Amino acid sequence: MTGDTGAPVAATGLIPGGGELGAVIRAYDWSKTNLGQIDQWPQSLRTATNIVLQSPLPLVMLWGADGIMIYNDAYSAFAGKRHPSLLGSRVLEGWPEVADFNRRVMETGLAGGTLSFKDQQLTLYRNNVPEEVWMDLNYGPVLGENGKPAGVLAIVVETTQRVLAEQALAAERAAVEGANRRLAAESEFLHGLFEQAPSLMAMLSGPDHVFRLTNATFRNLIGGREVLGRPLREAIPEIEGQGFFELVDQVYATGEPFIGAGMKASLRRVPDGPLEDRYLDFIYQPVTNAAGEVTGIFVDGQDVTERLKTERHLRLVVNELNHRVKNTLSMMQAIAAQTFRDGEDLAAAQAAFSARVMALGRANDLLIGENWEGASLGDVIARTAAAHVGDADRFIIDGPVVRLSPKTAMAVSMAMHELATNAVKYGALSSPSGMVEVRWTLAPETTGERLSLTWRESGGPPVVAPARRGFGTRLIERGLAAELGGRVQVLFEPTGVICVVDVSMPPYNDE
């Protein structure tokens, strides 16, 4: 017998209301379960079902030893595509992927115990695919007619979105903290590099030339006075009228560097003491931002005052020192200007600058060991390999003896550094199986010999050509080509980066 709504009269009276799930429960053929039809249910089951249906919280009741599932509208939303097949099913069969978890729940609840979980993580197949979900779960027994537990009532509140948001926030916070630590470490390293440099170094900022950085050698030159945060005219007032203020103003206004050799500077190296003449080789190098605007001046130089030697030897030393300092400083200032001009990421720019200065230092060390009479091409490449991987087996270096002038050795060393750095970060040396082959040949020609050199990477990840040539690639292709007077090309082949050098080498003269 049915009423006007079409639902069984007995079910409508015994299980009233309850939203969509109320109607589904009343229409469900419960005879397929061991519960029987609704009019045969014990009062305790009907009462508990009404409580479930009236609750706005996601509730599910697991009745009997089989844990027959009865739930409300809020829980059906949580169940996803598992609804409506979950209704009337055994809980261990309805959620087979978490059967062990639910078996514990049933055992505890039917024994009269309770369970509570905060942000419990489970993997559920609610929509035919595995999902990691987090829930607040609370379980308690439901008493039957005899006053003993006959089922288990579960409150299921999904917290997945909150947990994921908290995890994302924590990951972002950790990433920021890690980046800050790396930035601090890299800044400390760069500061140490400047502090220990044997040459005079200072960084001036803005049109007033405010000191932002000085090293120990520079501070020693000016008598150890503290100048950070002070404008140049205020920090070293005694050089008024000696032309230095006008020079830095000119460099800042024009963006053109100034190189001075043997320039006299009268400095007060003791507080309230007399002026002392010092002779300096130095460069004022403008530093620009991404828009090409001058934002400061990088100062680097040498105090060339002290002599213990004969006048003839003095002239030889000064001439040679000027030659070397100009070459070294020009390259260092070019590295500084290009690195900080293109680098929007300060930490990455600092790291790149530090690595390039260290590469320049290795080239200097090699030339010092050769009494600045030049260096062999093989030694330059071998030192690059040792500095970047420390494992000679990762490089194959093969070719005849080729002597390079000091200036050329510097240029080749910097080019090899840029290639090796790129290989370690992105190319063959970023893979355990990657290799680099550097081979060259010499062929006689009318004015000397023809050098053909190939840097070839293999065994690394697939190579994708960059959208634009970075500073390193420009240094290799333009700087090295200009120095050697030949053709230099970097090829981004899918199987590995290739650098091809084809130049004419005049007879080497080490006099």
C-alpha positions in Angstrom: 0.0 0.0 0.0 1.4 3.4 -0.9 0.5 7.0 -0.2 0.0 9.9 -2.7 3.8 10.4 -2.9 4.3 6.8 -4.2 6.5 6.0 -1.2 5.5 3.0 1.1 3.2 4.3 3.8 5.0 2.5 6.6 8.4 3.8 5.5 7.1 7.4 5.2 5.7 7.3 8.7 8.7 5.6 10.3 11.5 7.5 8.4 10.1 11.0 7.7 11.9 13.8 5.9 15.7 13.6 5.7 16.2 15.3 2.3 17.3 13.4 -0.8 18.7 10.5 1.2 15.5 10.2 3.2 13.6 9.6 0.0 16.3 7.2 -1.3 16.2 5.2 2.0 12.4 4.9 2.0 12.5 3.7 -1.6 15.4 1.3 -1.1 14.7 -2.5 -1.1 16.1 -3.3 2.3 15.0 -6.9 1.9 18.3 -7.5 0.0 20.1 -6.9 3.3 19.9 -8.6 6.6 18.1 -5.6 8.0 14.8 -6.4 6.3 12.2 -3.8 5.3 12.0 -0.6 7.3 8.7 -1.6 9.0 10.6 -4.6 10.4 13.5 -2.5 11.8 13.9 -2.2 15.6 13.0 1.1 17.1 16.7 1.8 18.0 17.7 1.5 14.3 14.8 3.7 13.1 15.7 6.3 15.7 19.4 6.3 14.8 18.5 6.6 11.1 16.3 9.7 11.8 19.2 11.3 13.7 21.6 10.6 10.8 19.2 12.1 8.2 18.4 15.3 10.2 22.1 16.2 10.9 23.8 18.8 8.7 27.1 17.1 9.4 28.3 14.2 7.2 27.1 11.2 9.2 27.2 7.5 8.3 25.9 4.6 10.4 27.4 1.1 10.2 24.7 -1.2 11.5 25.2 -4.8 12.7 28.2 -7.0 12.5 28.3 -6.5 8.7 28.4 -2.7 9.1 25.4 -2.0 6.7 25.8 1.6 5.6 23.1 4.2 6.2 24.1 7.9 5.6 22.7 11.4 5.0 22.9 14.0 2.2 26.2 15.5 3.5 27.9 12.2 3.5 26.7 11.4 0.0 28.6 14.5 -1.3 31.7 13.2 0.4 31.3 9.8 -1.1 31.4 11.2 -4.7 30.6 8.6 -7.4 30.5 5.8 -4.8 27.0 7.1 -4.0 24.3 5.7 -4.2 25.9 2.2 -4.4 27.3 2.6 -0.9 23.8 2.7 0.6 22.9 -0.6 2.1 26.4 -2.1 1.4 28.7 -3.7 3.9 31.3 -1.1 4.8 34.3 -3.4 4.2 33.0 -4.1 0.7 31.8 -0.5 0.0 35.3 0.9 0.8 37.6 -2.0 0.0 40.7 0.2 -0.2 40.4 1.0 3.5 39.0 -2.3 4.7 41.6 -2.8 7.4 41.0 0.7 8.8 37.2 0.2 8.9 37.6 -3.3 10.4 39.3 -1.7 13.4 36.5 0.8 13.6 33.8 -1.9 13.7 35.7 -4.0 16.2 36.2 -1.0 18.5 32.6 0.4 18.2 30.8 -2.9 18.6 32.9 -3.4 21.7 31.6 -0.1 23.1 34.7 1.9 22.5 35.2 5.2 20.6 37.8 6.4 18.1 38.8 9.9 17.1 41.2 11.0 14.4 42.4 14.5 13.5 43.4 15.1 9.8 43.5 11.3 9.1 45.1 10.7 5.7 43.6 7.9 3.6 43.6 7.0 -0.1 40.1 6.7 -1.5 38.6 5.8 -4.9 35.6 8.2 -4.7 35.7 9.1 -8.4 37.3 6.0 -9.9 40.8 7.3 -9.4 43.0 7.3 -6.2 42.8 10.4 -4.1 44.8 11.4 -1.1 42.2 12.8 1.3 42.4 14.1 4.9 39.5 13.9 7.4 38.5 14.5 11.0 36.9 11.2 12.0 34.9 10.5 15.2 33.4 7.0 15.9 31.1 5.9 18.6 28.7 2.9 19.4 24.9 3.0 18.7 23.0 1.0 21.2 20.3 -1.6 20.2 17.1 -2.7 21.8 19.0 -4.7 24.5 21.1 -1.7 25.5 24.3 -3.2 23.9 26.2 -1.8 20.9 24.4 -2.7 17.7 26.2 -0.4 15.3 28.7 2.4 14.9 28.0 6.1 14.2 30.7 8.0 12.2 31.1 11.8 11.8 33.2 12.4 8.7 34.4 15.9 8.1 36.8 16.2 5.1 39.8 18.6 5.8 41.7 18.0 2.5 41.6 21.6 1.3 42.7 23.0 4.6 45.5 20.4 4.9 46.7 21.0 1.4 46.6 24.8 1.9 48.6 24.4 5.1 51.1 22.1 3.4 51.5 24.6 0.5 52.0 27.4 2.9 54.6 25.4 4.9 56.4 24.5 1.7 56.4 28.1 0.5 57.7 29.2 3.8 60.4 26.6 3.8 61.4 27.6 0.2 61.6 31.2 1.2 63.7 30.4 4.3 66.0 28.2 2.2 66.4 30.9 -0.4 67.2 33.4 2.4 69.8 31.0 3.8 71.3 30.5 0.4 71.3 34.2 -0.3 72.9 34.9 3.1 75.6 32.2 2.5 76.3 33.5 -1.0 76.4 37.1 0.2 78.9 36.1 2.9 81.0 34.2 0.3 81.0 37.2 -2.0 81.8 39.5 0.8 84.7 37.3 1.8 86.0 37.2 -1.8 86.0 41.0 -1.9 87.5 41.3 1.6 90.5 39.0 0.8 91.2 40.4 -2.7 94.7 41.8 -2.9 93.6 44.7 -5.1 91.8 47.8 -3.9 88.0 47.2 -4.2 85.0 49.5 -3.4 81.4 49.9 -4.6 79.9 53.4 -4.8 76.2 53.9 -5.1 74.1 56.8 -6.5 75.1 60.2 -7.8 76.6 61.1 -4.4 78.9 58.0 -4.6 77.9 56.5 -1.3 80.3 53.7 -0.1 78.4 50.4 -0.1 81.4 48.0 0.1 85.1 48.2 0.7 87.7 45.6 1.2 90.7 45.4 3.6 93.2 46.6 1.0 91.1 49.6 0.3 90.6 50.4 4.0 94.3 50.1 4.5 95.0 52.6 1.8 92.8 55.2 3.5 94.2 54.5 7.0 91.5 52.1 8.2 88.8 54.8 8.5 85.1 53.7 8.4 83.4 55.0 5.2 80.4 52.7 4.6 77.2 54.6 4.2 79.0 57.9 3.7 79.4 59.9 0.4 82.8 60.0 -1.2 83.3 63.7 -0.7 82.5 63.4 3.0 84.4 60.1 3.6 87.7 61.2 2.0 87.6 65.0 2.0 91.4 65.5 1.6 91.3 64.5 -2.1 89.3 67.6 -3.0 91.1 69.4 -5.8 93.0 66.3 -6.9 90.6 65.4 -9.7 89.1 62.3 -8.3 85.7 63.8 -7.5 85.4 65.1 -11.0 86.4 61.7 -12.5 83.7 59.7 -10.6 81.1 62.4 -11.5 82.1 62.0 -15.2 81.9 58.2 -15.1 78.5 58.3 -13.4 77.1 60.9 -15.9 78.5 59.4 -19.1 78.5 55.7 -18.3 82.1 55.5 -19.7 84.7 53.8 -17.6 87.9 55.5 -16.6 91.3 53.8 -16.3 94.1 55.5 -14.4 97.8 54.5 -14.3 100.3 55.7 -11.8 98.0 58.5 -10.6 99.1 60.3 -7.4 96.6 60.6 -4.5 97.5 62.5 -1.4 95.8 60.8 1.5 95.6 61.2 5.2 96.4 57.7 6.5 96.7 58.7 10.1 93.9 60.7 11.9 94.9 64.4 11.9 98.3 63.3 10.4 100.0 64.7 7.3 99.1 63.9 3.7 100.9 61.0 2.2 101.4 60.6 -1.5 100.4 57.2 -3.0 100.5 56.2 -6.6 97.7 54.1 -7.9 96.6 52.1 -11.0 92.8 51.8 -10.9 89.6 51.7 -12.9 86.2 53.4 -12.3 83.7 51.0 -13.9 80.0 52.1 -14.2 77.4 49.6 -12.9 74.0 49.7 -14.7 70.6 48.3 -14.1 68.4 46.3 -16.5 67.3 49.6 -18.2 70.9 50.6 -18.9 70.9 53.4 -16.3 74.0 54.0 -14.3 73.4 53.2 -10.6 76.9 53.1 -9.2 80.6 52.7 -9.7 82.8 49.7 -9.1 86.4 50.7 -8.1 89.3 48.3 -8.5 93.0 49.1 -8.5 96.5 48.5 -7.2 98.7 50.6 -4.9 102.0 50.8 -7.0 103.8 53.2 -4.6 106.4 51.0 -2.9 109.8 50.3 -4.6 113.0 48.6 -3.3 114.5 48.2 -6.6 116.7 50.0 -9.1 115.2 52.7 -11.4 115.6 50.5 -14.5 113.9 47.5 -12.8 111.3 49.9 -11.5 110.4 50.9 -15.1 110.2 47.3 -16.2 108.1 46.3 -13.2 105.7 49.2 -13.6 105.3 48.7 -17.3 104.6 45.0 -16.9 102.3 45.5 -13.9 100.3 48.1 -15.8 99.9 45.7 -18.7 98.8 42.9 -16.5 96.5 45.0 -14.3 94.8 46.6 -17.2 94.1 43.2 -18.8 92.9 41.7 -15.5 90.9 44.6 -14.4 89.3 45.1 -17.7 88.1 41.5 -17.8 87.0 41.7 -14.1 85.0 44.9 -14.7 83.5 43.5 -17.8 82.4 40.4 -15.9 81.0 42.5 -13.0 79.2 44.9 -15.3 77.7 42.2 -17.5 76.7 39.9 -14.7 75.0 42.5 -12.5 73.4 44.3 -15.5 71.6 41.2 -16.9 70.9 39.5 -13.5 67.5 40.2 -12.1 68.1 37.5 -9.4 70.7 39.1 -7.0 71.7 35.7 -5.5 72.2 34.1 -8.9 74.2 37.1 -10.1 76.4 37.1 -7.0 77.1 33.3 -7.4 77.9 33.7 -11.1 80.1 36.7 -10.5 82.0 34.8 -7.7 82.5 31.8 -10.0 83.8 33.9 -12.8 86.2 35.8 -10.5 87.5 32.5 -9.2 88.0 31.2 -12.8 90.0 34.4 -13.5 92.0 33.7 -10.4 92.8 30.2 -11.5 94.1 31.6 -14.8 96.3 34.0 -12.9 97.6 31.2 -10.8 98.6 29.2 -13.9 100.3 32.3 -15.4 102.1 33.0 -12.2 103.4 29.4 -12.1 104.8 30.1 -15.6 106.3 33.4 -14.6 103.7 35.2 -16.8 105.5 33.9 -19.9 102.3 32.3 -21.2 100.6 28.9 -20.6 99.8 25.8 -22.6 96.3 25.2 -24.0 96.2 21.7 -22.4 97.0 23.1 -18.9 94.3 25.7 -19.2 91.7 23.1 -20.1 92.9 20.6 -17.5 92.6 23.2 -14.7 89.1 24.0 -15.8 88.2 20.3 -15.7 89.7 19.9 -12.2 87.9 22.9 -10.8 84.4 21.9 -12.0 84.3 18.1 -11.6 87.5 17.1 -9.8 87.5 13.9 -11.9 89.8 13.7 -14.9 87.9 10.7 -16.2 84.9 12.9 -17.1 87.1 14.8 -19.6 89.0 13.6 -22.6 91.6 16.2 -23.4 93.7 15.5 -26.5 95.9 17.7 -28.8 99.4 18.9 -29.6 101.3 21.4 -27.4 100.0 24.9 -28.0 101.5 27.9 -26.2 99.2 30.9 -25.4 100.1 34.4 -24.5 99.0 35.6 -21.1 96.1 37.6 -22.4 95.0 34.8 -24.7 95.3 32.3 -21.9 93.0 34.5 -19.8 90.4 34.6 -22.5 90.5 30.9 -23.2 90.3 30.1 -19.5 87.2 32.3 -19.1 85.6 30.6 -22.1 86.4 27.1 -20.8 84.9 28.2 -17.4 81.6 29.3 -19.0 81.4 26.0 -21.0 82.1 23.9 -18.0 79.7 25.8 -15.8 76.9 25.3 -18.3 77.8 21.6 -18.6 77.6 21.1 -14.9 74.3 22.9 -14.5 72.5 21.8 -17.6 74.6 19.7 -19.9 76.7 16.5 -19.9 78.3 17.0 -16.5 74.9 17.2 -14.8 74.5 13.5 -15.6 76.7 10.8 -14.0 77.3 9.2 -17.4 78.1 12.5 -19.2 81.4 13.2 -20.8 83.2 16.2 -22.3 85.8 15.8 -25.1 88.1 18.6 -26.0 90.3 17.9 -29.0 92.4 20.2 -31.1 94.7 20.0 -34.1 97.4 22.3 -35.6 97.9 22.6 -39.3 100.7 24.7 -40.9 99.7 27.8 -42.9 101.6 30.7 -44.5 101.7 33.0 -41.4 101.8 30.4 -38.7 99.5 27.6 -37.8 95.8 26.9 -37.9 94.2 25.8 -34.6 91.0 23.8 -34.8 89.5 23.0 -31.4 86.2 21.3 -30.6 84.5 21.1 -27.2 81.9 18.3 -27.5 79.5 17.1 -24.8 77.8 13.7 -24.7 75.8 11.5 -22.4 73.8 14.3 -20.8 70.2 15.3 -20.9 68.7 16.4 -24.2 69.8 20.0 -25.1 67.3 22.7 -25.9 68.7 25.9 -27.4 68.1 29.0 -25.2 65.7 31.7 -26.3 68.5 34.2 -26.2 72.3 34.2 -25.9 73.3 34.8 -22.3 76.5 36.5 -21.1 78.4 33.3 -21.0 77.6 32.4 -24.6 78.4 36.0 -25.7 81.7 35.9 -23.9 82.6 32.7 -25.7 81.5 33.6 -29.2 82.4 37.2 -29.2 85.1 37.7 -26.6 87.1 34.7 -27.5 86.7 35.3 -31.2 87.8 38.9 -30.8 90.9 37.8 -28.8 91.9 35.0 -31.1 90.9 36.8 -34.3 89.0 33.8 -35.7 85.7 32.1 -35.7 84.1 30.7 -32.5 80.6 29.2 -32.5 78.5 27.5 -29.8 76.0 24.9 -31.1 73.2 23.6 -29.0 72.8 20.2 -30.6 70.1 17.9 -29.0 72.8 15.3 -28.2 75.1 17.8 -26.4 76.6 21.3 -26.6 79.4 21.7 -29.2 81.8 24.7 -29.3 83.9 25.0 -32.4 87.0 27.3 -32.5 88.9 27.9 -35.8 91.6 30.5 -35.6 95.0 31.3 -37.1 97.8 31.2 -34.6 100.9 33.3 -35.3 104.3 32.0 -34.2 104.4 32.3 -30.4 107.0 34.6 -29.0 107.5 34.4 -25.2 110.1 37.2 -25.1 
